Amino acid sequence: MAGDTTVSTGEIARLGGVGRAAVSNWRRRHKDFPTPVAGTAANPRFALVDVEAWLRRNGRPYRLSPADRAWQHLRPEGDDLHVASRLAAAGEFLLADYDPALLERLPGRPTQLRIDRPLRQALSEMTASMGAGAAFEEICGRHRRRQDPTDELAAAMAQIAMPTAGTLLDPACGTGALLLAAAPRLALGQAGDPVVARIAATRLLLAGIECELLASDALLAPGFPGEPVDAVVCNAPGDKARGHAALAGDPRFVHGLPPRNEPELAWLQHSLSRVRPDGMVVVRMPHAAASRRSGRRIRASLLRSGALRAVITVPEGDLWVLRAAADDTGPARALLLGRVPPERAAPLWEEFGAGAATPRGGVVVPVVDLLDDDVDLSPDRHLPRADGTDPGHAFATLLGSGAEDVPALEALPERRALPTATVTELTRAGALRLRHAPSRLALGSGSVAVLTAADLAVGTTPTARTTSGPALVRIRPGDVVAAAMGRVRVASAKAVLGPGLTVYRVDPEQLDPEFLAGVLRAAPAVGNGSSRYGRVRVPLMELAEQRAYGAAFRELLETADVARAAATRAEQLQQLGEEGLVTGWLRPRPC
């Protein structure tokens, strides 16, 4: 591990206990400040010995702890490519000092890297002050990768999967964060990268956790055959380059062979295949896995079998909670959908397990209600707005603050539950028809009026022109026109559809156009292009009530249009007034 130790401007700031701006000032104002020895113009790196000498020479206090010094030696000249190998070697050094016999339990081959004297001294100082385990955790914490779970998320997953001691498996354990957070009686893990596997094993052994780790890919070479484990946790990798063809016909995939673009579903089924009857599985999945069309058959199978018990959205992704079927239990009839911070995930699951009908931060949805064409398990589809505010209360507050020309709406004491159907389902039922604008449409001269996305932002008066042709999509008053960016209005004049727009022609005996337009405007952004609105859920109500809602939607839109026009006018007044005062065309009126 030889090489000159370098530091970045951010590390210099931490060393001197100042902000990055102060370091920039030092470089600019002091001609004797060290010159960069590595890096780039945008990210320069400086020799640590030069920086320390400059700080001492200028009487500036600084503190370089043994952990700082060890980290700088692990990352010489800003080299991030080999940090993992150096970290594994440092772990082996600490483990040998802690208990040499434990080195035989590390997976893979020993790291063939030499620990130089300065690093050895820094690690020894850390061990003397905090112990070998804490010392290794200190430097591992600085090597946290982007895909690694946070400490709060790891603790939540561990608590849900294994509230009591037992055997815990992580088939994609990485550096062992999930296993370390759970502290099981026996930790089993696999990691495809041998260096990463050795780091994970070192962390667990230094923490006093009995463990067995393998340096191999669990999907292609599943390990630990024999008795099923008590629970499984997994931070599902999203690597799409794995041998998909080799997995065909594998008995682990009882719910279907995962599509190539959804490797997370392969890890989920592998995890479920390894747990004992009634054992728990907790997998961190990407948000999109709950609604991708390619995975809907597997999601439906997981629901019908009763294996999937909860989908809990946290900022870092979705936690899918599964329970393996036991002989004396039937399939689950309801699914918990939640959206909470990581520290609330485990209490939410416990409330659901205790039979709470409306757990705080979640909703219990019958499985049969989710088995539609989309099998969309996104919690946001069934929960109030993500910011947790009550729109009714906020509206009443704004109304009381002096807002005028708004529809007469009243806040309800509780959220009104309404049956819904997606736009796609309404289309299949014949309640509406939709058409998309042609992908290419020449705008310019011509006699045919074209409604564009820019027109839709401020109204429905068409401003563009084109020539007549068979590919044009014509709209008429009463049609609902939508843009992918969220603009939706009811057309008031005849025109043709401009680029990027979609027209929804409703059956007036089933749907009120202003009602549909308002629902589409209120929909969250759940896709892009023509697919944005297909999964929007439209409340089902009588036509008379739709018209009342549609009138309120229209009044809200008109209020916003008036305010927008007023804001534009105010900006123009400001710009012209200031310009006139400066150039001499205007002056203040005499008092």
PLY file of the C-alpha trace (Angstrom):
ply
format ascii 1.0
element vertex 591
property float x
property float y
property float z
element edge 590
property int vertex1
property int vertex2
end_header
0.00 0.00 0.00
2.81 2.36 -0.75
2.12 5.73 -2.28
1.93 9.33 -1.25
-1.17 10.10 0.76
-3.27 12.87 -0.77
-6.34 14.78 0.37
-9.11 16.65 -1.40
-10.30 20.16 -0.59
-13.22 18.69 1.34
-10.89 16.55 3.41
-8.67 19.56 4.08
-11.74 21.44 5.32
-12.57 18.61 7.72
-8.96 18.42 8.81
-8.88 22.12 9.66
-12.41 22.26 11.05
-13.58 24.81 8.45
-15.88 24.92 5.44
-14.92 24.27 1.83
-15.17 28.00 1.08
-12.42 28.69 3.62
-10.09 26.28 1.83
-10.81 28.03 -1.46
-9.92 31.35 0.19
-6.66 29.90 1.52
-5.69 28.78 -1.97
-6.51 32.16 -3.46
-4.97 34.41 -0.80
-1.87 32.50 0.30
0.82 32.07 -2.31
2.56 29.44 -0.18
-0.47 27.15 -0.07
0.50 23.69 -1.42
-0.01 23.10 -5.11
-2.04 20.07 -6.25
-0.09 16.89 -6.87
-2.91 14.79 -8.33
-6.53 14.91 -9.42
-8.00 17.39 -11.87
-8.53 21.13 -12.04
-12.07 20.66 -10.77
-11.11 18.09 -8.11
-7.49 18.71 -7.11
-5.68 16.59 -4.55
-2.84 17.75 -2.31
-0.05 15.90 -0.53
-1.13 15.37 3.07
2.37 16.12 4.47
2.42 19.46 2.60
-1.01 20.42 3.90
-0.08 19.54 7.48
3.14 21.56 7.20
1.24 24.58 5.83
-1.35 24.42 8.63
1.39 24.26 11.26
3.38 27.05 9.60
0.36 29.35 9.57
-0.69 28.55 13.11
-3.97 26.96 12.13
-5.24 24.23 14.47
-6.02 20.92 12.91
-6.88 17.44 14.03
-6.02 14.30 12.12
-7.42 11.35 14.03
-6.06 7.83 13.60
-9.22 7.02 11.61
-8.57 9.97 9.28
-4.96 8.92 8.84
-5.92 5.28 8.19
-8.51 6.32 5.60
-6.03 8.54 3.78
-3.58 5.64 3.56
-6.33 3.36 2.29
-7.10 5.87 -0.45
-3.74 7.18 -1.70
-3.84 9.74 -4.51
-7.64 9.60 -4.46
-7.64 6.06 -5.84
-11.20 4.76 -5.33
-10.82 1.77 -7.64
-8.78 -0.33 -5.20
-10.22 0.90 -1.91
-12.21 -2.31 -1.38
-9.09 -4.48 -1.72
-7.14 -2.25 0.64
-10.03 -2.24 3.09
-10.17 -6.03 3.03
-6.44 -6.18 3.72
-6.84 -3.78 6.63
-9.63 -5.97 7.97
-7.42 -9.03 7.76
-4.72 -7.17 9.70
-7.21 -6.25 12.45
-8.70 -9.76 12.52
-5.26 -11.35 12.83
-4.51 -9.08 15.78
-7.92 -9.90 17.32
-7.82 -13.70 16.80
-5.52 -15.23 14.15
-7.60 -18.41 14.03
-10.52 -16.47 12.55
-8.58 -15.77 9.35
-9.29 -19.35 8.24
-13.04 -18.57 8.24
-12.82 -15.79 5.66
-14.17 -16.73 2.22
-11.95 -16.67 -0.86
-8.23 -16.14 -0.99
-6.27 -13.80 1.30
-5.76 -10.30 -0.05
-2.22 -10.09 -1.42
-1.62 -6.48 -0.36
1.03 -5.20 2.02
0.07 -3.03 4.98
2.64 -0.24 5.09
4.02 1.07 8.37
1.98 4.34 8.62
-1.29 2.48 8.05
-0.29 -0.26 10.46
0.43 2.38 13.09
-2.90 4.17 12.51
-4.86 0.91 12.75
-3.01 -0.06 15.93
-3.83 3.30 17.50
-7.50 2.87 16.61
-7.57 -0.65 18.04
-5.99 0.52 21.28
-8.56 3.27 21.75
-11.79 1.64 20.55
-11.22 -2.06 19.86
-10.69 -3.94 16.61
-14.39 -4.26 15.74
-15.19 -0.56 16.24
-12.00 0.40 14.40
-12.98 -1.60 11.32
-16.55 -0.24 11.43
-15.15 3.31 11.56
-13.26 2.95 8.29
-15.97 0.78 6.68
-18.44 3.58 7.34
-16.37 5.84 5.09
-16.57 3.28 2.30
-20.37 3.12 2.25
-21.50 2.45 -1.28
-24.50 4.16 -2.90
-26.51 0.92 -2.99
-25.84 0.07 0.67
-28.85 0.42 2.98
-28.76 3.13 5.61
-28.41 2.09 9.24
-32.08 2.90 9.89
-33.25 0.84 6.91
-31.03 -2.11 7.82
-32.38 -2.08 11.37
-35.99 -1.98 10.12
-35.48 -4.90 7.73
-33.75 -6.94 10.43
-36.49 -6.27 12.98
-39.27 -7.28 10.59
-37.51 -10.42 9.35
-36.15 -11.69 12.65
-37.49 -10.22 15.88
-35.92 -13.16 17.79
-32.64 -15.02 17.43
-32.25 -17.60 14.68
-30.52 -18.36 11.39
-30.60 -15.46 8.93
-29.57 -15.58 5.27
-28.64 -12.67 3.02
-28.07 -14.05 -0.50
-26.64 -10.74 -1.75
-24.98 -9.57 1.44
-22.53 -7.01 0.03
-20.40 -5.78 2.93
-22.77 -7.38 5.45
-24.81 -4.39 6.68
-28.12 -6.29 6.96
-26.61 -9.30 8.74
-24.70 -7.04 11.10
-27.85 -5.06 11.99
-29.79 -8.27 12.78
-27.03 -9.92 14.84
-28.60 -13.39 14.40
-27.53 -16.57 16.11
-26.05 -17.70 12.77
-25.51 -15.41 9.78
-25.29 -16.90 6.29
-24.38 -14.80 3.29
-23.19 -14.81 -0.29
-21.46 -12.09 -2.29
-20.33 -12.43 -5.88
-17.22 -10.30 -5.32
-14.65 -12.23 -3.21
-13.15 -9.01 -1.81
-16.56 -7.74 -0.69
-17.36 -11.14 0.82
-14.17 -11.00 2.90
-15.04 -7.51 4.15
-18.49 -8.72 5.21
-17.10 -11.79 6.98
-14.50 -9.67 8.77
-17.15 -7.26 10.04
-19.29 -10.09 11.37
-16.42 -11.98 12.99
-15.06 -8.86 14.69
-18.59 -8.19 15.98
-18.68 -11.68 17.53
-21.42 -12.99 15.21
-21.22 -16.63 14.17
-21.22 -16.62 10.38
-20.61 -18.56 7.18
-20.06 -16.59 3.99
-19.48 -17.69 0.41
-17.81 -15.75 -2.39
-20.21 -16.72 -5.18
-23.34 -15.54 -6.99
-26.39 -16.91 -5.19
-28.59 -16.89 -8.31
-26.19 -18.88 -10.45
-24.58 -20.92 -7.66
-26.95 -21.08 -4.67
-25.15 -22.03 -1.49
-26.00 -23.55 1.88
-28.07 -26.55 0.75
-29.96 -28.48 3.37
-32.23 -27.16 6.08
-34.19 -23.98 5.30
-33.26 -20.88 7.27
-35.46 -19.01 9.74
-35.52 -15.74 7.79
-34.02 -14.02 4.76
-33.14 -10.39 4.16
-31.96 -9.11 0.81
-31.05 -5.82 -0.82
-32.02 -7.05 -4.29
-29.33 -6.23 -6.88
-30.52 -4.69 -10.14
-27.81 -6.24 -12.34
-29.49 -7.23 -15.62
-26.38 -8.92 -17.06
-26.80 -12.20 -15.19
-27.30 -15.46 -17.06
-31.04 -15.24 -17.65
-31.14 -18.30 -19.92
-29.47 -20.44 -17.26
-32.36 -19.75 -14.87
-35.08 -21.17 -17.13
-36.77 -24.18 -15.55
-35.19 -23.53 -12.16
-37.50 -24.89 -9.41
-36.93 -21.77 -7.30
-39.08 -19.70 -9.64
-42.47 -21.20 -8.82
-44.18 -17.85 -9.50
-42.70 -17.52 -12.98
-39.36 -16.86 -14.65
-38.55 -13.20 -14.01
-38.20 -10.99 -17.11
-34.72 -9.90 -18.08
-35.43 -6.33 -17.01
-36.61 -7.36 -13.52
-33.72 -9.24 -11.86
-35.04 -8.14 -8.45
-37.95 -10.59 -8.83
-35.41 -13.39 -9.29
-33.72 -12.48 -5.99
-37.08 -12.26 -4.27
-38.12 -15.76 -5.38
-34.71 -17.18 -4.54
-35.05 -15.71 -1.04
-38.54 -17.19 -0.64
-37.28 -20.62 -1.70
-34.69 -20.69 1.09
-36.89 -19.94 4.12
-38.66 -22.50 6.32
-42.49 -22.73 6.43
-43.91 -19.62 8.12
-40.46 -17.97 7.90
-40.11 -14.30 7.00
-38.49 -12.70 3.96
-37.81 -8.96 3.64
-36.45 -7.66 0.32
-35.65 -4.08 -0.62
-37.04 -3.52 -4.12
-37.02 -0.49 -6.44
-40.23 1.56 -6.41
-40.95 0.64 -10.05
-41.09 -3.10 -9.27
-44.56 -2.64 -7.75
-46.10 -1.50 -11.02
-43.99 -2.61 -14.01
-46.19 -4.36 -16.55
-43.52 -6.99 -17.22
-43.78 -8.31 -13.66
-47.55 -8.27 -13.15
-47.98 -12.06 -13.57
-45.41 -12.79 -10.88
-46.99 -10.17 -8.58
-50.40 -11.75 -9.13
-49.04 -15.20 -8.32
-47.41 -13.92 -5.13
-50.75 -12.40 -4.09
-52.83 -15.49 -4.89
-50.44 -17.78 -3.02
-50.57 -15.54 0.04
-46.77 -15.24 0.13
-46.69 -11.46 -0.24
-47.90 -9.78 2.92
-46.83 -6.13 2.68
-45.28 -3.48 0.45
-43.91 -0.59 2.51
-42.49 2.46 0.76
-39.49 4.13 2.39
-37.30 6.83 0.81
-34.69 4.25 -0.23
-37.14 1.98 -2.08
-39.93 -0.45 -1.22
-39.76 -3.19 1.41
-41.56 -6.31 0.23
-42.46 -8.49 3.20
-43.20 -12.15 2.47
-44.04 -15.17 4.59
-43.54 -18.73 3.42
-46.68 -20.84 3.44
-47.20 -23.13 6.42
-49.32 -26.28 6.37
-51.80 -24.98 8.95
-52.39 -21.53 7.45
-54.39 -20.48 4.42
-53.44 -17.76 1.94
-53.54 -14.19 3.19
-56.64 -12.26 2.19
-55.27 -8.74 2.62
-52.07 -6.86 1.85
-50.53 -4.10 3.92
-49.53 -1.07 1.86
-47.62 1.65 3.67
-45.49 4.74 3.25
-43.37 5.63 6.28
-39.82 6.66 7.22
-37.50 3.68 7.82
-37.79 3.83 11.61
-41.58 3.43 11.33
-41.52 0.38 9.03
-41.18 -2.28 11.75
-43.85 -0.74 14.05
-46.19 -0.51 11.04
-45.70 -4.22 10.34
-46.29 -5.05 14.01
-49.55 -3.06 14.04
-50.70 -4.95 10.95
-49.77 -8.27 12.56
-51.74 -7.31 15.67
-54.85 -6.89 13.55
-55.04 -3.10 13.24
-57.58 -2.24 10.51
-55.99 1.14 9.79
-52.34 1.08 10.91
-50.74 4.53 11.11
-49.02 5.27 7.81
-50.61 2.35 5.98
-53.78 0.84 4.61
-55.00 -2.76 4.50
-56.26 -3.68 1.02
-58.12 -6.90 0.16
-56.07 -9.06 -2.20
-59.01 -9.43 -4.56
-59.04 -5.66 -5.12
-55.46 -5.78 -6.38
-55.88 -8.63 -8.86
-56.80 -6.49 -11.87
-55.04 -6.11 -15.21
-52.21 -4.04 -13.75
-51.69 -5.73 -10.33
-50.31 -2.38 -9.20
-48.95 -2.74 -5.66
-47.66 0.83 -5.32
-48.67 2.12 -1.88
-49.05 5.64 -3.29
-52.06 4.39 -5.26
-53.99 3.72 -2.07
-52.63 6.28 0.39
-53.17 10.03 0.81
-50.67 12.50 -0.58
-47.03 11.81 0.20
-46.56 15.03 2.16
-49.14 13.86 4.70
-51.17 17.07 4.52
-54.96 17.09 4.60
-56.07 18.82 1.36
-59.45 19.63 2.87
-57.97 21.41 5.89
-55.38 23.19 3.73
-58.12 24.39 1.38
-60.21 25.71 4.26
-57.15 27.53 5.67
-56.37 29.13 2.32
-60.00 30.11 1.86
-59.98 31.85 5.22
-56.83 33.75 4.34
-58.68 35.87 1.77
-58.67 33.87 -1.46
-61.62 34.79 -3.65
-63.48 33.33 -6.61
-63.05 29.73 -5.54
-65.71 27.01 -5.67
-67.77 26.28 -2.60
-66.01 23.20 -1.23
-66.32 21.84 2.27
-63.78 19.84 4.25
-64.91 16.40 5.41
-64.06 15.06 8.87
-62.79 11.80 7.32
-61.51 10.82 3.91
-64.33 9.60 1.67
-63.68 6.15 0.24
-64.91 5.72 -3.33
-64.75 2.76 -5.70
-62.49 3.46 -8.67
-61.59 2.20 -12.12
-58.48 2.96 -14.13
-58.62 4.94 -17.35
-57.60 1.77 -19.18
-60.53 -0.13 -17.65
-62.96 2.65 -18.57
-61.64 2.57 -22.12
-62.24 -1.17 -22.37
-65.73 -0.69 -20.94
-66.55 1.82 -23.67
-66.92 4.82 -21.38
-64.28 6.69 -23.36
-62.03 6.43 -26.40
-58.56 7.82 -26.77
-56.30 8.73 -29.64
-52.76 10.04 -29.73
-51.40 12.75 -31.98
-49.21 11.60 -34.86
-45.55 11.41 -33.95
-44.66 13.86 -36.71
-46.75 16.86 -37.59
-45.49 19.75 -39.71
-46.56 23.06 -38.19
-46.46 26.33 -40.10
-48.69 27.50 -42.89
-52.04 25.93 -43.69
-55.73 26.30 -43.08
-56.16 23.69 -40.32
-56.04 24.94 -36.72
-53.76 22.94 -34.40
-54.03 22.83 -30.61
-50.51 22.59 -29.16
-49.15 21.77 -25.72
-48.32 25.47 -25.26
-51.95 26.35 -26.01
-53.11 23.78 -23.49
-51.03 25.42 -20.75
-53.06 28.64 -20.92
-56.35 27.63 -22.56
-57.72 25.74 -25.52
-57.53 28.34 -28.29
-55.44 26.82 -31.10
-52.62 29.05 -32.34
-50.73 26.80 -34.78
-51.61 25.83 -38.33
-50.99 22.87 -40.60
-52.19 21.48 -43.89
-54.95 18.91 -44.17
-54.03 15.24 -44.22
-55.38 11.75 -43.40
-53.22 11.28 -40.29
-54.62 14.27 -38.41
-56.57 13.58 -35.22
-59.52 15.95 -35.00
-60.96 17.19 -31.72
-64.29 18.80 -31.00
-65.81 20.75 -28.09
-66.26 18.47 -25.09
-63.19 16.34 -25.77
-60.66 16.02 -22.96
-57.15 16.87 -24.19
-54.09 15.93 -22.13
-50.35 16.60 -22.37
-47.73 14.29 -20.91
-46.51 17.04 -18.57
-49.82 17.19 -16.68
-51.82 19.83 -18.58
-55.41 18.67 -19.10
-58.37 20.72 -20.38
-61.73 20.26 -22.06
-61.63 21.48 -25.65
-63.89 24.43 -26.50
-63.31 24.65 -30.27
-62.68 22.43 -33.24
-59.04 21.78 -34.09
-56.59 18.97 -34.69
-54.36 17.42 -32.06
-50.85 18.84 -31.79
-47.65 16.87 -31.12
-47.40 15.13 -27.74
-51.13 15.40 -26.97
-53.81 12.77 -26.35
-57.57 13.21 -26.73
-60.11 11.39 -24.56
-63.61 11.36 -26.06
-66.09 10.42 -23.36
-69.50 8.79 -23.60
-71.65 11.64 -22.19
-74.07 9.10 -20.72
-71.31 7.64 -18.56
-68.67 10.32 -17.96
-68.66 14.08 -17.52
-65.69 15.56 -19.45
-64.88 18.26 -16.87
-64.95 15.60 -14.16
-62.51 13.39 -16.08
-60.24 16.35 -16.86
-60.09 17.31 -13.18
-59.24 13.74 -12.12
-56.44 13.55 -14.69
-55.03 16.92 -13.58
-54.99 15.76 -9.96
-53.20 12.51 -10.79
-49.59 12.10 -9.61
-46.87 11.76 -12.22
-46.70 7.96 -12.62
-45.11 7.56 -15.99
-44.44 9.59 -19.07
-45.66 10.04 -22.58
-48.88 8.31 -23.55
-48.63 5.87 -20.62
-48.94 8.53 -17.94
-52.72 8.44 -17.54
-53.57 4.80 -18.31
-53.34 3.74 -14.66
-54.99 6.81 -13.17
-57.92 5.72 -11.01
-61.17 7.54 -11.68
-63.76 7.59 -8.85
-66.99 5.86 -9.82
-70.10 7.93 -9.08
-73.45 8.83 -10.61
-73.43 11.19 -13.58
-75.20 13.98 -11.66
-72.53 13.89 -8.97
-69.83 13.79 -11.63
-71.21 17.01 -13.09
-71.13 18.72 -9.70
-67.52 17.63 -9.24
-66.75 18.66 -12.82
-68.10 22.15 -12.20
-65.88 22.46 -9.12
-62.86 21.24 -11.09
-63.64 23.83 -13.79
-63.94 26.67 -11.28
-60.63 25.73 -9.70
-58.96 25.75 -13.12
-60.47 29.13 -13.99
-59.32 30.56 -10.64
-55.79 29.39 -11.37
-55.98 30.82 -14.92
-57.05 34.22 -13.58
-54.27 34.19 -10.99
-51.74 33.14 -13.61
-52.84 35.93 -15.95
-52.66 38.41 -13.08
-49.16 37.25 -12.21
-48.08 37.61 -15.84
-49.59 41.09 -15.99
-47.84 42.05 -12.74
-44.48 40.88 -14.08
-45.01 42.85 -17.29
-45.95 45.95 -15.29
-42.83 45.59 -13.18
-40.55 45.10 -16.19
-42.02 47.99 -18.19
-42.25 50.30 -15.19
-38.64 49.77 -14.15
-37.43 50.16 -17.74
-39.46 53.36 -18.18
-38.14 54.87 -14.96
-34.52 54.12 -15.92
-34.76 55.29 -19.56
-36.73 58.45 -18.83
-40.11 57.48 -20.27
-41.77 57.35 -16.84
-41.48 59.29 -13.60
-43.21 59.16 -10.22
-46.39 61.18 -10.02
-46.02 64.39 -8.07
-47.37 64.22 -4.54
0 1
1 2
2 3
3 4
4 5
5 6
6 7
7 8
8 9
9 10
10 11
11 12
12 13
13 14
14 15
15 16
16 17
17 18
18 19
19 20
20 21
21 22
22 23
23 24
24 25
25 26
26 27
27 28
28 29
29 30
30 31
31 32
32 33
33 34
34 35
35 36
36 37
37 38
38 39
39 40
40 41
41 42
42 43
43 44
44 45
45 46
46 47
47 48
48 49
49 50
50 51
51 52
52 53
53 54
54 55
55 56
56 57
57 58
58 59
59 60
60 61
61 62
62 63
63 64
64 65
65 66
66 67
67 68
68 69
69 70
70 71
71 72
72 73
73 74
74 75
75 76
76 77
77 78
78 79
79 80
80 81
81 82
82 83
83 84
84 85
85 86
86 87
87 88
88 89
89 90
90 91
91 92
92 93
93 94
94 95
95 96
96 97
97 98
98 99
99 100
100 101
101 102
102 103
103 104
104 105
105 106
106 107
107 108
108 109
109 110
110 111
111 112
112 113
113 114
114 115
115 116
116 117
117 118
118 119
119 120
120 121
121 122
122 123
123 124
124 125
125 126
126 127
127 128
128 129
129 130
130 131
131 132
132 133
133 134
134 135
135 136
136 137
137 138
138 139
139 140
140 141
141 142
142 143
143 144
144 145
145 146
146 147
147 148
148 149
149 150
150 151
151 152
152 153
153 154
154 155
155 156
156 157
157 158
158 159
159 160
160 161
161 162
162 163
163 164
164 165
165 166
166 167
167 168
168 169
169 170
170 171
171 172
172 173
173 174
174 175
175 176
176 177
177 178
178 179
179 180
180 181
181 182
182 183
183 184
184 185
185 186
186 187
187 188
188 189
189 190
190 191
191 192
192 193
193 194
194 195
195 196
196 197
197 198
198 199
199 200
200 201
201 202
202 203
203 204
204 205
205 206
206 207
207 208
208 209
209 210
210 211
211 212
212 213
213 214
214 215
215 216
216 217
217 218
218 219
219 220
220 221
221 222
222 223
223 224
224 225
225 226
226 227
227 228
228 229
229 230
230 231
231 232
232 233
233 234
234 235
235 236
236 237
237 238
238 239
239 240
240 241
241 242
242 243
243 244
244 245
245 246
246 247
247 248
248 249
249 250
250 251
251 252
252 253
253 254
254 255
255 256
256 257
257 258
258 259
259 260
260 261
261 262
262 263
263 264
264 265
265 266
266 267
267 268
268 269
269 270
270 271
271 272
272 273
273 274
274 275
275 276
276 277
277 278
278 279
279 280
280 281
281 282
282 283
283 284
284 285
285 286
286 287
287 288
288 289
289 290
290 291
291 292
292 293
293 294
294 295
295 296
296 297
297 298
298 299
299 300
300 301
301 302
302 303
303 304
304 305
305 306
306 307
307 308
308 309
309 310
310 311
311 312
312 313
313 314
314 315
315 316
316 317
317 318
318 319
319 320
320 321
321 322
322 323
323 324
324 325
325 326
326 327
327 328
328 329
329 330
330 331
331 332
332 333
333 334
334 335
335 336
336 337
337 338
338 339
339 340
340 341
341 342
342 343
343 344
344 345
345 346
346 347
347 348
348 349
349 350
350 351
351 352
352 353
353 354
354 355
355 356
356 357
357 358
358 359
359 360
360 361
361 362
362 363
363 364
364 365
365 366
366 367
367 368
368 369
369 370
370 371
371 372
372 373
373 374
374 375
375 376
376 377
377 378
378 379
379 380
380 381
381 382
382 383
383 384
384 385
385 386
386 387
387 388
388 389
389 390
390 391
391 392
392 393
393 394
394 395
395 396
396 397
397 398
398 399
399 400
400 401
401 402
402 403
403 404
404 405
405 406
406 407
407 408
408 409
409 410
410 411
411 412
412 413
413 414
414 415
415 416
416 417
417 418
418 419
419 420
420 421
421 422
422 423
423 424
424 425
425 426
426 427
427 428
428 429
429 430
430 431
431 432
432 433
433 434
434 435
435 436
436 437
437 438
438 439
439 440
440 441
441 442
442 443
443 444
444 445
445 446
446 447
447 448
448 449
449 450
450 451
451 452
452 453
453 454
454 455
455 456
456 457
457 458
458 459
459 460
460 461
461 462
462 463
463 464
464 465
465 466
466 467
467 468
468 469
469 470
470 471
471 472
472 473
473 474
474 475
475 476
476 477
477 478
478 479
479 480
480 481
481 482
482 483
483 484
484 485
485 486
486 487
487 488
488 489
489 490
490 491
491 492
492 493
493 494
494 495
495 496
496 497
497 498
498 499
499 500
500 501
501 502
502 503
503 504
504 505
505 506
506 507
507 508
508 509
509 510
510 511
511 512
512 513
513 514
514 515
515 516
516 517
517 518
518 519
519 520
520 521
521 522
522 523
523 524
524 525
525 526
526 527
527 528
528 529
529 530
530 531
531 532
532 533
533 534
534 535
535 536
536 537
537 538
538 539
539 540
540 541
541 542
542 543
543 544
544 545
545 546
546 547
547 548
548 549
549 550
550 551
551 552
552 553
553 554
554 555
555 556
556 557
557 558
558 559
559 560
560 561
561 562
562 563
563 564
564 565
565 566
566 567
567 568
568 569
569 570
570 571
571 572
572 573
573 574
574 575
575 576
576 577
577 578
578 579
579 580
580 581
581 582
582 583
583 584
584 585
585 586
586 587
587 588
588 589
589 590
